[in-house]
Amino acid sequence: MKLPFRPSVNVALFAGMVLIALSIAASYVTINSLISDAQSESEARETALLLQRVVSEFKAAESLQRRYLLTNASRDLADYQQSRTQIQQSLESMRAGQDAGTATPDWLALKDAIARRIEVMEQAVTARQQSGLEAATALVGGIRNRQLHDEIETLIARIKGGEASALEHTKLETRQTAQTVKQLILMGGLLSLSIFAWAIQRILRAQAKRRRAEALLLDSEAMSRAVTESMAEGLITATAEGLIVHANSAARHLFGYRLDDLVGQEVAMLLPTRYRMGFSAFFSGLSGRQRGFREWDVKVLGLRHDGTEFPINASFGDVNVGGKRLFTAIIHDITESTRITEALRNSEEQLRQLTDTVPALIAYIDGEQRFQFHNHAYEEVLGLKAEQIQNRPMQEVLGAELYDQVKAHVREALSGYSVRHELEYVTPSGDRREYLMNYFPRYGEDDEQDMVIGFSSLGTDITELKRIDRMKTEFVSTVSHELRTPLTSIRGSLGLVWGGVAGAIPEKAKNLVGIAQSNCERLIRLINDILDSEKIESGKMRFELQAQELEPLLERALADNEGFAAQLGVKLVLHKTEDAPRVCVDGDRLIQVVTNLLSNAIKFSPPEGTVDVIVRKQGRRVRVEISDKGPGIPDEFRQRIFQKFSQADSSDTRQKGGTGLGLSISKAIVERMEGNIGFTTESNKGTTFYFDLPEWREAPPVTAPAGLYARPRVLVCEDDPDVAKLIGMIMDKGGYDADIAHTADQARDYLKMETYAAMTMDIKLPYENGLAVVRELRANQRTATLPVLVLSVIAAEARQHAENQALGVSEWLEKPLDEQRLLKCIKRAIRSRSNGKRGGVL
């Protein structure tokens, strides 16, 4: 029967609604079933996890209990008690998770067995505390404890089996129920696959990251091992009980053991027996130190495998490896450093003994003028004890009066200059002593390498030398007054007799008179040479320096020696230059030098030989060479040829006669005239003596006639070429002509040849102190009023040191220079000189 459209639509709608309701109901029932199955499975898993946690905590408690039984440490006991408390809490959680009616007998039996086992463990702990390790070990290994262990293991296995069966049953029901939601799973397949793929990707990333971390860890471990093995110091790692865990290659080599011989042994075995007890007590005390401690520089004797002892320096620390605290010792072999220290101590003691036996004042004074070292002579001379001198200021040690004599020299030494001066001192016993003091500055190192940090002082007692020198002076004076007068009479009388004033004398008598006359002349020359030598040494020889032509002086010297040369058959030849050089010399003294050199050349020339006198110009200096064709100067005599009373030792030369003072006097005279002397020689070919003198040049006038003014000339004494050039340019720009001298000798040469309106002076010149040159200028009448400007990086300091010296410095200017100030100071200094004033107050 066919239903009408509307009823059929209603039926269809009703049927559809029923189907929808049935679908919803079926889905609801299915979902509830899945939820119930999932809850059952979750409860089963929670039960398994609870069991696993209880078992794990119980095992941990057992392990901590055994650890405590072995160590008897309070920390281990606390860890065990904490673990026992956690087991009890887990058992209470297990009871709360199950009703008393649903709890299985196995669970109840397991709880009871664990409680009884904990009771036995507590008894073992009590026994350890009261009776020791053996009593506790007896309880742990007892029959009851083993029975409880077997019972617990059996119950755990049974519970795990039951839980596994229940879990399997729940899984089967879940699979059956899952069929009803198959369409839902299919519909969510794509989503599940997407989630799965994402999860796999995350898992792969996590695994790659873990592998990289493991690789870095392995590299770090390998690097740590390599660094440890490559260390030059020995490294030993030990447990808190003092048992060696590891020793690096340096430590094994140091003590002479293999690694297997050391691992597990006590650290104290590496020390001599007499030190082991004390070291064991020290090492045991390290456990009580705070973590991360460091104990440095423990010095002790080590014991090698072969029984030899050697000094070591050990540093201790701790490290945490795998949760275990280990102790490390870094060991240095200090055998060599100990030997060096001992050698230095012995050397210092020897130096102290040596300096204490030296009859001279030896000391080192630092930059603050404090004595840092002194020898015994200082204590004897000053009448003080060592503690009254050591580390005390000079002013306190020497006293105000004596310090006033030396303070200027001390400041000069601390400025970087070697100082030499004489000092008079009255000892506490009333003796007046004279000392020659030498100060030698000492420079620092590294950052202080250009700074003076002190000076060494050497004082020589010259009281006796001064007395002898005065005796010598008196003796020379006696010779001068008591011998020269009778010798003059003898020489005159012999000359008259020789000339026949007293009548003719027989030939034999005439020969005797000739011998007497010759030796009288020789004695007079000896006396004159001795007097000249003494005058030069004492500074009493006067020099009348004036500019004059050199060649006329040489002609006079040759003329004076023509007769002597003719007697020996020697010819004298003078080789002149094209122009006539002029020099600033004492003419008589220069002729004395040439005469000495000519006399030597004539005496050692062969018969019919020639002595050549050659004049050469070399830059701004003039050289005079006197050459002979004699046998030359012996090698062994060349080094001392200019010393007093020096003569060659061969009989051939001794026959030539002479006092042995001529060359020494000639050298002193040439050097006083700002020259230098030397020689060249060749065996069997001849010898050439020469001396150089600065050439004299007339300075241009400062002013020109008819109101036209010439540019004033300034002498610049500066060793740095660039700075000197800069100062010259400043002078030129300011309207001055400048001559540049890079050394004190060059400045002296310029001053002999030119007249200057002013002069600039650097203090730090090669080989000399610029202030010493200024003192020379003030002592010379010709340059006494020459304005001098000091240009130096230490101008202010030098001015303080020169405060007690009459140097007459116009200005003290610091480098780097201010151009305008420099020109203003030059102008003011020149104007002051023209007004008849000296440039400055210092």
C-alpha atoms as one frame of an Amber mdcrd trajectory, in Angstrom:
protein
   0.000   0.000   0.000   1.511   3.229  -1.082   1.404   6.005   1.462   0.551
   9.528   0.479   3.380  12.111  -0.027   3.013  13.908   3.304   2.839  10.762
   5.523   5.630   9.248   3.597   7.643  12.456   4.105   6.738  12.361   7.810
   7.713   8.712   8.097  10.892   9.452   6.314  11.529  12.379   8.569  10.621
  10.303  11.663  12.745   7.438  10.481  15.545   9.873   9.807  15.157  11.414
  13.199  15.112   7.940  14.806  18.215   7.005  12.883  19.819  10.190  13.978
  18.771   9.532  17.593  19.984   5.928  17.370  23.237   7.149  15.909  23.585
   9.666  18.658  22.691   7.076  21.299  25.044   4.520  19.789  27.797   7.125
  19.613  27.122   8.127  23.190  27.211   4.527  24.412  30.338   3.841  22.362
  32.093   6.929  23.650  31.158   6.106  27.261  32.479   2.598  26.765  35.750
   3.943  25.367  36.013   6.375  28.236  35.406   3.588  30.746  37.976   1.371
  29.060  40.444   4.234  28.965  39.873   4.896  32.674  40.425   1.260  33.483
  43.617   1.199  31.422  44.777   4.447  33.019  44.117   3.033  36.489  46.061
  -0.075  35.573  48.976   2.018  34.329  48.874   4.223  37.419  48.946   1.100
  39.542  51.973  -0.160  37.598  53.713   3.225  37.911  52.925   3.310  41.623
  54.408  -0.139  42.016  57.450   0.847  40.004  57.931   4.001  42.088  57.580
   2.055  45.338  60.109  -0.494  44.141  62.518   2.227  42.870  62.304   4.181
  46.107  62.790   1.000  48.082  65.857   0.113  46.043  67.203   3.657  46.522
  66.609   3.370  50.259  68.503   0.077  50.309  71.407   1.671  48.362  71.556
   4.722  50.632  71.376   2.454  53.696  74.363   0.430  52.461  76.241   3.637
  51.620  75.676   4.920  55.114  76.725   1.577  56.616  80.003   1.893  54.680
  80.754   5.587  55.272  78.952   6.215  58.607  78.546   9.800  57.344  75.761
  11.921  58.753  74.941  13.245  55.290  74.443   9.697  53.982  72.233   8.906
  57.011  70.089  11.961  56.271  69.742  10.880  52.630  68.683   7.381  53.740
  66.107   8.692  56.231  64.678  11.016  53.595  64.335   8.060  51.176  62.664
   5.924  53.885  60.145   8.705  54.492  59.353   8.839  50.770  58.677   5.046
  50.772  56.218   5.426  53.622  54.479   8.281  51.808  54.244   6.159  48.646
  52.723   3.285  50.634  50.145   5.673  52.111  49.374   6.918  48.584  48.855
   3.275  47.518  46.356   2.794  50.354  44.508   5.979  49.477  44.247   4.860
  45.853  42.402   1.637  46.733  39.416   0.932  48.967  39.961  -1.521  51.734
  37.499  -3.829  50.142  39.078  -3.773  46.680  42.714  -3.943  47.722  44.224
  -7.207  46.595  45.928  -9.499  49.092  49.141  -9.210  47.135  49.253  -5.452
  47.577  48.578  -5.798  51.319  51.228  -8.483  51.619  53.759  -6.339  49.702
  53.102  -3.399  51.976  53.578  -5.566  55.039  56.781  -7.138  53.657  58.282
  -3.716  52.798  57.427  -2.452  56.270  59.152  -5.456  57.871  62.180  -5.013
  55.568  62.403  -1.337  56.533  62.325  -2.437  60.161  65.327  -4.718  59.522
  67.122  -1.871  57.712  66.501   0.381  60.730  67.951  -2.289  62.969  71.062
  -2.437  60.749  71.423   1.349  60.948  71.110   1.206  64.718  73.674  -1.593
  64.862  76.080   0.456  62.701  75.735   3.413  65.011  76.117   1.386  68.189
  78.294  -1.619  67.318  80.047  -0.780  64.059  80.143  -1.973  60.484  80.521
  -5.702  61.245  77.329  -5.852  63.322  75.397  -3.990  60.645  76.833  -6.233
  57.952  75.685  -9.282  59.933  72.081  -8.009  59.973  72.122  -7.117  56.314
  73.401 -10.560  55.378  71.084 -12.397  57.835  68.517 -15.071  56.905  65.554
 -12.925  57.803  66.712 -10.108  55.570  67.241 -12.487  52.642  63.805 -14.092
  53.199  62.144 -10.694  53.188  64.083  -9.791  50.047  62.862 -12.963  48.280
  59.300 -12.437  49.505  59.231  -8.840  48.238  60.639  -9.888  44.863  57.980
 -12.631  44.545  55.089 -10.296  45.451  56.360  -7.659  43.039  56.511 -10.201
  40.220  53.020 -11.485  41.052  51.511  -8.001  41.202  53.200  -7.069  37.937
  51.770 -10.215  36.311  48.244  -9.519  37.568  48.376  -5.954  36.496  49.661
  -7.004  33.065  46.728  -9.452  32.653  44.230  -6.795  33.690  45.825  -4.366
  31.323  45.662  -6.897  28.481  41.970  -7.563  29.138  41.244  -3.879  29.156
  43.088  -3.501  25.871  40.989  -6.287  24.285  37.758  -4.624  25.310  39.083
  -1.353  24.015  39.809  -2.896  20.608  36.289  -4.321  20.368  34.748  -1.042
  21.340  37.000   0.789  18.887  35.249  -0.912  15.946  32.171   1.237  16.585
  34.172   4.396  16.135  36.077   3.164  13.100  34.438   5.712  10.834  35.438
   8.449  13.271  39.046   7.206  13.216  39.005   7.133   9.413  37.584  10.627
   9.299  40.395  11.811  11.612  43.047   9.837   9.763  44.470  12.737   7.899
  44.632  14.790  11.040  46.297  11.928  12.905  48.813  11.464  10.098  49.577
  15.163  10.153  50.052  15.094  13.918  52.166  11.934  13.625  54.355  13.498
  10.961  54.815  16.591  13.121  55.643  14.400  16.109  58.189  12.424  14.073
  59.792  15.639  12.891  60.036  16.890  16.462  61.461  13.567  17.573  64.088
  13.608  14.819  65.080  17.148  15.761  65.362  16.199  19.415  67.521  13.196
  18.524  69.830  15.324  16.348  70.189  17.870  19.129  70.957  15.108  21.611
  73.605  13.653  19.282  75.242  17.080  18.913  75.288  17.533  22.674  76.836
  14.083  23.088  79.482  14.913  20.467  80.331  18.188  22.220  80.537  16.338
  25.501  82.896  13.768  23.982  85.039  16.546  22.465  85.125  18.354  25.777
  86.177  15.200  27.578  88.872  14.514  24.959  90.143  18.089  25.223  90.198
  17.875  29.011  92.212  14.670  28.825  94.600  16.185  26.270  95.110  19.329
  28.375  95.669  17.279  31.500  98.194  15.025  29.785 100.031  17.944  28.172
 100.448  19.867  31.431 104.025  20.434  32.526 102.900  20.172  36.146 101.957
  16.914  37.755  98.222  16.430  38.391  96.939  13.768  40.814  93.249  13.166
  41.574  92.174  11.263  44.700  89.051  10.396  46.632  88.144  11.823  50.011
  89.706   8.706  51.529  93.040   9.597  49.941  92.992   6.904  47.234  94.475
   7.878  43.878  91.971   7.931  41.012  94.141   9.356  38.232  97.617  10.785
  37.611  98.636  12.598  34.438 101.763  11.903  32.414 103.816  14.612  34.148
 102.971  13.231  37.588 103.822   9.673  36.545 107.133  10.828  35.099 107.836
  12.959  38.173 107.412  10.088  40.619 108.557   7.265  38.314 105.363   5.136
  38.415 103.017   3.639  35.840  99.345   4.590  36.043  98.310   1.078  37.113
 100.806   1.268  39.980  99.200   4.449  41.299  95.443   4.002  40.840  93.860
   2.752  44.049  96.920   3.511  46.172  97.085   6.070  48.948  98.377   9.523
  48.067 100.653   9.419  51.102 102.796   6.756  49.372 104.320   9.591  47.308
 105.851  11.149  50.437 108.670   9.959  52.701 107.489   7.784  55.592 108.235
  10.442  58.211 105.746  12.841  56.600 102.888  10.433  55.843 101.041  10.634
  59.145 100.953  14.418  59.126  99.985  14.524  55.460  97.157  12.001  55.996
  95.740  14.220  58.728  96.044  17.239  56.425  94.347  15.423  53.516  91.516
  14.165  55.739  90.838  17.739  56.747  90.202  18.696  53.105  86.791  16.967
  53.235  85.611  19.551  55.728  86.550  22.447  53.491  83.919  24.409  51.596
  83.400  23.267  48.025  85.502  25.134  45.508  88.365  25.743  47.986  91.990
  26.191  46.911  95.083  25.573  49.035  98.194  27.091  47.438 101.933  26.526
  47.767 102.215  23.601  50.155 105.931  22.767  50.243 106.975  19.218  51.107
 109.401  16.497  50.054 108.279  13.957  47.434 109.392  10.328  47.193 110.174
   8.790  43.798 109.748   5.132  42.930 113.508   4.645  43.204 113.512   5.984
  46.765 115.048   9.395  46.073 113.542  12.452  47.747 113.032  15.810  46.046
 111.319  19.101  46.995 107.875  19.796  45.559 105.302  22.562  45.725 101.676
  21.339  45.752  98.381  23.185  45.340  95.137  21.461  46.371  91.526  21.856
  45.248  88.356  19.846  44.725  86.185  18.850  41.774  82.741  17.250  41.443
  82.658  14.277  39.049  79.410  12.359  38.644  78.091  13.710  41.916  81.199
  12.534  43.744  83.647  14.954  45.336  87.262  14.345  44.365  90.395  16.208
  45.373  93.184  17.315  43.012  96.805  18.177  43.663  98.910  20.175  41.175
 102.568  19.371  41.813 105.643  21.389  40.797 109.155  20.033  41.006 111.070
  22.862  42.681 114.442  21.103  42.799 116.014  23.544  40.356 114.366  26.630
  41.817 115.434  25.531  45.296 118.977  25.064  44.036 118.920  28.484  42.365
 117.477  30.096  45.501 120.170  28.502  47.611 122.822  29.558  45.105 121.469
  33.117  45.125 121.459  33.114  48.913 125.043  31.886  48.972 125.989  34.384
  46.261 124.364  37.197  48.208 126.176  36.106  51.338 129.481  35.974  49.448
 128.775  39.402  47.972 127.978  40.723  51.428 131.193  39.244  52.825 133.169
  40.586  49.877 131.768  44.114  50.112 132.200  44.122  53.871 135.903  43.344
  53.450 136.434  46.051  50.818 137.915  49.213  52.416 135.594  51.468  50.429
 132.125  52.918  50.945 129.690  50.856  48.848 125.948  51.541  48.883 122.802
  51.557  46.789 120.320  54.423  47.294 116.828  54.299  45.765 114.902  57.081
  44.065 113.611  58.344  47.417 117.227  58.731  48.624 116.967  55.825  51.053
 119.784  53.342  51.709 118.758  49.944  50.340 122.229  48.412  50.627 125.473
  49.350  52.354 128.655  47.589  53.370 130.329  47.446  56.763 132.618  50.367
  55.911 129.654  52.758  56.122 128.927  51.611  59.677 132.562  52.044  60.714
 133.005  55.458  59.110 129.692  56.923  60.276 129.760  55.196  63.662 126.252
  53.800  63.153 124.630  50.375  63.371 123.172  48.586  60.362 119.564  49.299
  61.398 120.391  53.000  61.681 121.389  53.057  57.992 119.266  50.461  56.196
 116.147  51.951  54.582 116.875  55.330  56.174 116.975  58.643  54.237 120.408
  59.970  53.288 119.802  63.232  55.132 119.091  61.356  58.359 122.083  59.004
  57.979 124.656  61.588  56.861 123.464  64.485  58.927 122.475  67.950  57.727
 126.035  69.293  57.302 127.376  66.332  55.321 124.177  66.002  53.297 124.450
  69.627  52.181 127.803  68.743  50.555 126.369  65.893  48.476 122.716  66.745
  47.784 123.420  68.570  44.509 125.474  65.615  43.262 122.771  63.177  44.405
 120.113  65.044  42.436 122.354  65.024  39.364 122.813  61.255  39.689 119.038
  60.772  40.015 118.678  62.812  36.822 120.586  60.090  34.970 124.195  61.340
  35.002 127.290  59.693  36.442 128.814  61.938  39.101 132.334  62.143  40.517
 133.206  64.468  43.380 135.416  64.737  46.425 134.103  64.837  49.965 135.649
  65.808  53.280 134.321  64.171  56.441 135.254  64.348  60.108 134.741  60.958
  61.720 133.158  60.604  65.180 136.693  60.063  66.540 137.790  63.452  65.138
 139.861  62.244  62.152 139.510  64.274  58.966 139.121  61.965  55.980 138.841
  62.716  52.264 136.811  60.520  49.910 136.430  60.310  46.163 132.726  59.602
  45.587 131.351  58.079  42.385 127.598  57.880  41.718 126.286  55.601  38.964
 122.564  55.915  38.093 120.466  52.768  37.810 117.573  52.507  35.353 114.468
  50.396  35.813 113.097  47.609  33.647 109.953  47.075  31.540 107.669  50.091
  32.124 110.436  51.868  34.080 113.256  51.188  31.615 113.747  54.906  30.866
 113.410  55.990  34.503 116.194  56.364  37.069 115.155  54.289  40.099 118.277
  54.884  42.171 122.049  55.023  42.054 125.047  53.065  43.264 127.621  54.869
  45.358 131.325  54.033  45.596 133.472  56.047  47.976 137.239  55.599  48.040
 139.311  56.915  50.931 141.907  59.152  49.261 143.218  60.732  52.434 146.565
  58.974  52.081 146.682  59.636  48.331 146.079  63.318  48.991 148.860  63.335
  51.540 151.195  61.625  49.094 150.118  64.033  46.373 150.955  66.967  48.617
 154.334  65.374  49.366 154.892  64.942  45.631 154.001  68.564  45.012 156.383
  69.652  47.725 159.076  67.415  46.251 158.537  68.831  42.773 158.701  72.320
  44.233 161.985  71.381  45.896 163.313  70.055  42.592 162.212  73.244  40.872
 163.939  75.559  43.336 166.837  73.507  44.667 167.963  71.563  41.586 167.315
  73.794  38.604 169.485  76.621  39.931 172.632  74.519  40.502 172.018  72.620
  37.278 171.882  75.932  35.442 175.224  76.875  36.995 176.711  73.482  36.134
 175.467  73.660  32.547 176.825  77.219  32.154 180.163  76.334  33.709 180.551
  73.240  31.539 179.707  75.354  28.481 182.360  77.899  29.385 184.960  75.215
  30.006 184.009  73.556  26.731 184.376  76.913  24.974 187.929  77.394  26.335
 187.272  80.297  28.711 189.473  78.629  31.313 192.089  77.880  28.732 192.677
  75.020  26.390 191.862  71.612  27.802 193.284  68.267  26.745 191.314  66.221
  24.226 190.570  63.466  26.715 189.344  66.000  29.279 187.261  67.673  26.576
 185.499  64.377  25.872 184.719  63.994  29.553 183.364  67.562  29.704 181.219
  66.794  26.653 179.774  63.704  28.343 179.036  65.715  31.497 177.422  68.507
  29.485 175.238  66.036  27.526 174.037  64.309  30.678 173.458  67.665  32.360
 171.150  68.642  29.477 169.408  65.272  29.775 168.872  65.816  33.516 167.463
  69.305  32.899 165.012  67.898  30.304 163.934  65.223  32.783 163.309  67.849
  35.480 161.408  70.072  33.034 159.260  67.134  31.887 158.494  66.134  35.479
 157.489  69.705  36.290 155.312  69.956  33.192 153.632  66.639  33.982 152.860
  67.781  37.507 151.493  71.109  36.281 149.192  69.344  33.838 147.862  66.960
  36.482 147.270  69.718  39.005 145.741  72.035  36.378 148.376  74.695  37.020
 149.782  74.741  33.501 148.586  77.957  31.901 147.635  78.178  28.267 147.623
  81.455  26.366 145.260  80.519  23.547 145.079  82.785  20.536 144.247  82.416
  16.867 147.358  82.160  14.696 148.627  80.466  11.576 149.788  76.892  12.093
 152.587  76.596   9.517 154.870  79.326  10.958 154.791  77.505  14.289 155.785
  74.260  12.557 158.625  76.054  10.739 159.954  77.327  14.084 159.818  73.826
  15.562 161.703  72.375  12.564 164.302  75.123  12.765 164.847  74.439  16.481
 165.471  70.753  15.757 167.633  71.113  12.619 170.894  70.863  14.604 169.810
  67.676  16.431 168.646  66.121  13.143 171.921  67.060  11.427 173.913  65.332
  14.178 172.117  62.040  13.347 172.137  62.590   9.571 168.365  63.036   9.309
 166.600  65.512   7.050 163.414  67.405   8.122 160.831  68.265   5.409 157.636
  70.350   5.876 154.749  69.760   3.412 152.444  72.785   3.430 148.828  73.095
   2.329 147.600  75.429  -0.429 145.917  77.781   2.056 147.259  78.796   5.450
 145.075  77.170   8.167 144.650  79.019  11.441 144.185  77.421  14.850 143.474
  78.702  18.343 146.445  77.407  20.374 149.212  78.324  22.785 152.143  78.682
  20.353 154.880  77.697  22.789 153.000  74.623  23.972 152.277  73.560  20.399
 156.004  73.885  19.536 156.744  71.754  22.619 154.439  69.022  21.256 155.958
  69.150  17.778 159.465  69.111  19.272 158.670  65.970  21.276 157.288  64.208
  18.203 160.168  65.377  16.008 162.711  64.250  18.612 161.238  60.737  18.646
 161.061  60.603  14.852 164.693  61.799  14.486 166.019  59.340  17.068 164.363
  56.326  15.435 165.030  57.321  11.797 167.832  55.488   9.985 170.953  57.491
   8.934 170.314  59.628   5.852 166.623  59.198   6.539 163.848  61.775   6.198
 161.222  62.945   8.695 158.162  64.317   6.880 155.882  66.887   8.520 152.592
  67.038   6.610 149.680  69.427   7.149 146.199  68.267   6.031 142.716  69.765
   6.277 139.876  67.393   7.219 136.585  69.194   7.279 136.746  71.788  10.044
 139.838  70.251  11.617 143.533  70.441  10.750 145.811  67.408  11.048 149.604
  67.499  11.469 151.423  64.240  10.663 155.083  63.538  11.580 156.380  60.390
   9.821 159.649  58.506  10.046 161.056  55.414   8.300 162.209  53.722  11.472
 161.632  50.195  12.842 158.074  50.890  14.022 156.553  50.493  17.485 156.533
  46.984  19.049 153.077  45.437  19.471 153.402  45.028  23.233 154.224  48.735
  23.651 151.448  50.261  21.559 148.740  50.079  24.223 150.776  52.092  26.789
 152.728  54.430  24.541 151.027  57.572  25.938 151.455  56.528  29.579 154.013
  58.147  31.862 157.593  56.829  31.756 156.635  54.421  28.970 159.484  53.211
  26.771 159.938  50.197  24.577 161.862  47.475  26.368 164.299  46.475  23.636
 167.941  47.487  24.115 167.904  49.154  20.707 165.336  51.715  21.798 166.753
  52.192  25.306 169.935  53.395  23.694 167.989  56.308  22.191 167.516  57.924
  25.571 164.528  59.973  26.751 162.490  60.426  29.921 159.410  58.493  28.853
 157.246  61.558  29.624 157.284  63.368  26.275 154.342  61.600  24.647 152.262
  61.721  27.845 152.835  65.487  28.093 152.146  65.979  24.395 148.824  64.146
  24.682 147.757  66.279  27.657 148.716  69.533  25.896 146.893  68.640  22.650
 143.730  67.643  24.534 143.789  70.902  26.534 143.730  72.722  23.182 140.580
  70.714  22.179 142.562  68.371  19.945 143.390  64.687  19.880 146.580  62.746
  19.219 147.304  59.277  17.840 149.647  57.212  15.711 149.897  54.569  13.020
 152.840  52.201  12.739 154.089  49.265  10.714 157.046  47.071  11.635 160.235
  47.888   9.702 158.428  50.540   7.638 158.023  53.438  10.022 155.663  55.311
  12.326 153.419  58.333  11.862 152.329  60.407  14.859 149.524  62.888  14.240
 147.416  65.390  16.120 144.187  67.139  15.076 143.140  70.669  16.045 139.948
  72.631  15.315 140.428  75.091  12.445 139.888  78.691  13.479 137.547  80.830
  11.432 136.837  84.465  12.091 133.211  85.087  12.904 131.363  87.675  10.831
 130.627  90.899  12.709 127.283  91.164  14.417 126.577  94.569  12.913 127.306
  95.862   9.439 128.397  99.394   8.577 126.169 102.151   7.232 123.281 101.113
   9.448 122.769  97.742   7.737 122.360  95.048  10.373 123.594  91.456   9.801
 121.539  88.607  11.163 122.680  87.544  14.671 124.176  84.043  14.770 122.929
  81.444  17.255 124.656  78.134  18.099 122.195  75.226  18.490 123.575  72.257
  20.483 121.065  69.416  19.982 121.814  65.704  19.457 118.494  64.824  17.760
 118.902  65.710  14.030 115.190  66.342  13.454 114.815  68.583  16.511 118.025
  70.415  15.622 116.741  71.056  12.099 113.433  72.321  13.507 115.183  74.754
  15.875 117.346  75.960  12.973 114.230  76.660  10.904 112.675  78.551  13.840
 115.844  80.632  14.162 115.874  81.388  10.438 112.217  82.398  10.526 112.898
  84.677  13.513 115.769  86.466  11.753 118.759  84.537  13.099 121.472  82.455
  11.455 122.045  79.105  13.162 124.949  76.671  13.350 124.036  73.122  14.422
 126.239  71.070  16.786 125.147  67.512  17.616 127.784  66.886  20.329 129.551
  68.888  23.000 132.861  68.593  21.114 131.292  70.031  17.980 129.896  72.901
  20.041 133.345  73.601  21.473 134.821  73.673  17.938 132.173  76.162  16.787
 132.773  78.358  19.818 136.495  78.489  19.044 135.855  79.540  15.457 132.793
  81.789  15.721 131.354  84.523  17.898 127.685  83.936  18.728 124.921  86.171
  19.955 123.322  83.320  21.929 123.316  79.550  22.304 120.705  76.843  22.918
 121.742  73.724  24.855 120.129  70.314  25.288 120.975  68.590  28.566 121.093
  64.982  27.386 124.004  65.029  24.949 125.975  61.968  23.813 128.612  61.092
  26.415 128.241  64.407  28.303 125.860  66.425  30.411 124.894  69.707  28.765
 125.102  71.514  32.117 128.773  70.528  32.376 129.351  72.266  29.037 127.607
  75.378  30.385 129.946  75.343  33.385 132.903  75.257  30.967 131.518  78.270
  29.108 131.207  80.266  32.330 134.811  79.396  33.267 136.095  80.699  29.921
 136.503  84.483  29.776 135.573  84.536  26.096 132.189  82.837  26.615 131.472
  83.811  30.231 128.645  86.197  29.235 127.280  84.173  26.296 123.479  83.860
  26.739 122.525  80.173  27.036 118.988  78.822  26.755 118.408  75.253  27.994
 115.944  73.329  25.808 115.142  69.914  27.313 112.337  67.560  28.251 113.670
  67.689  31.830 114.290  71.444  31.963 112.213  72.010  35.116 113.831  69.130
  36.983 117.312  70.153  35.868 116.671  73.730  36.996 115.900  72.495  40.507
 119.082  70.426  40.577 121.147  73.390  39.354 119.750  75.845  41.889 123.054
  76.029  43.806 125.277  76.355  40.719 126.194  79.651  39.085 125.399  78.571
  35.532 123.945  81.837  34.282 121.242  80.141  32.191 118.978  82.713  30.525
 115.893  80.508  30.127 114.813  76.933  30.919 112.378  75.827  28.192 110.534
  72.504  28.178 110.175  70.397  25.037 108.043  70.321  22.909 108.980  73.900
  22.122 106.707  76.896  21.722 108.044  78.778  18.670 106.937  82.240  19.758
 108.193  81.803  23.305 111.566  80.502  22.061 112.065  83.517  19.774 110.947
  85.902  22.505 113.416  84.366  24.975 116.266  84.530  22.412 115.541  88.181
  21.741 115.385  89.014  25.457 118.648  87.137  26.176 120.543  88.938  23.397
 119.196  92.316  24.542 120.248  91.553  28.134 123.784  90.783  26.960 123.986
  94.025  24.993 122.994  95.853  28.195 125.913  94.242  30.003 123.867  91.640
  31.930 124.177  87.878  32.067 121.183  86.011  30.767 119.760  84.408  33.881
 120.075  83.700  37.550 121.093  80.026  37.391
